[in-house]
Amino acid sequence: MYSFDYKRPSSLDEATQMLRNSDDGHVLAGGHTLLPTLKQRLASASDLVDLAGIEELKGISSADGVVTIGAMTTHSEVAASSEVQNAIPALADLAGGIGDPQVRNKGTIGGSISNNDPAADYPAALVGLNATVNTTSRSISADNFFTGMFETALGDGEIVTSVSFPVPHSAAYCKFPNPASRYAIVGVFVARGSDGVRVAVTGAGASVFRAREIEAVLNQGFSASSVADIQVSDEGLNEDIHASAEYRAHLITVMTKRAVDKANG
Amino acid sequence: MSVTVSMIVNGKSVSAEVDPRTLLVDFLRVDQRLTGTHVGCDTSQCGACVVHVNGKSVKSCTMLAAQADGAEVATIESLAIDGQLHPMQEAFRQNHGLQCGFCTPGMIMSALDLVNVNSNPSEREIREWLEGNLCRCTGYHNIVKSIQAGAEAMSEV
């Protein structure tokens, strides 16, 4: 790692000030992407502003059909939360399938979505559930939050504070994990809510996206057989040593069918 | 540039001035001379460096010592008391749960976190939990048996 200064503010105002006053300050959440990246010297920072000491960023609450999760809530806390399990079991299931138990004990929802790894699981849940990302300066719909590979709508010094998820009628997430890294080669989050069916795909493209043609047929009939004749185009999809674009396109329909079956219980 | 870190390691208060870049695993191994915690892959995949921070298993190669400031840390060295092995350690010994032993400290600290959240884990639950712990002697079968026996022995204490 290149050298940096470590700071642990106790409030969001203090954190924002520290970021503003630094040359090239980075926010440190769970650190499970940032630290490995710093260790490989793929990134550097003048200051790491650790959000671990800010109480208001932690915890889960639900009211009026919306579950709100603080940015510094870990994956294992979301997976084990009875509130999340009752309201949106698919979300608890997704959180419990990220990485491994030790990664889930440190990794946070705010860190995951701010990083926006193209193969991360959480972006699919946010877009699939039509969630809202709350930050230190505004609220952004998930559809507008994830803007590209490792890119989000967050501005300089803007910090994610929580994510609000409307409770769907039913939902499920299925992924085809890379056997070594456990990142999703393709993951599909399917949700049936008051505004219809949403299908969010992660791992396949540069960033999470909605499979609109699949949403259209699932709005006609919410069953795996509705997807049978859909052939997703492989244009623009990721291609690497793990899977070709064509294979990823095929996996989108396969994971969608499994997710729909799972959602229908 | 340095930062002061204070934490409780295996029940003992420790404090030191460290470079902010110091990883928790290096703080434990180099500063505290607790070399039971190993560094395997150094990329948060193999789990040889698993320790408990505030009662939860984490990979200490992917955490700064500064992040553990104020925390309670437990390493493999905290388990045996006066030469008496912890029931989980004894179970690994009895069930041939190790060959070279490199992954064992991480396996045991990970297993103890599992028993904390699930005192009677099934074979499947143990195998799923070990997702983040690699053994390159291909000893998983006996490791799973060891953890099952260890969990059972712990519930009898």
Interface residues (C-beta under 8 A of the other chain):
Chain A: M1 S3 F4 D5 Y6 R8 L28 G31 H32 L35 P36 K39 L48 D50 A52 S76 A80 G99 D100 P101 Q102 V103 N105 K106 S181 R182
Chain B: M1 V3 D19 P20 R21 D42 T43 S44 Q45 G47 V50 K56 S57 V58 K59 T62 M63 L64 A66 Q67 D69 S110 D113 L114 V117 W129 E131 G132 N133
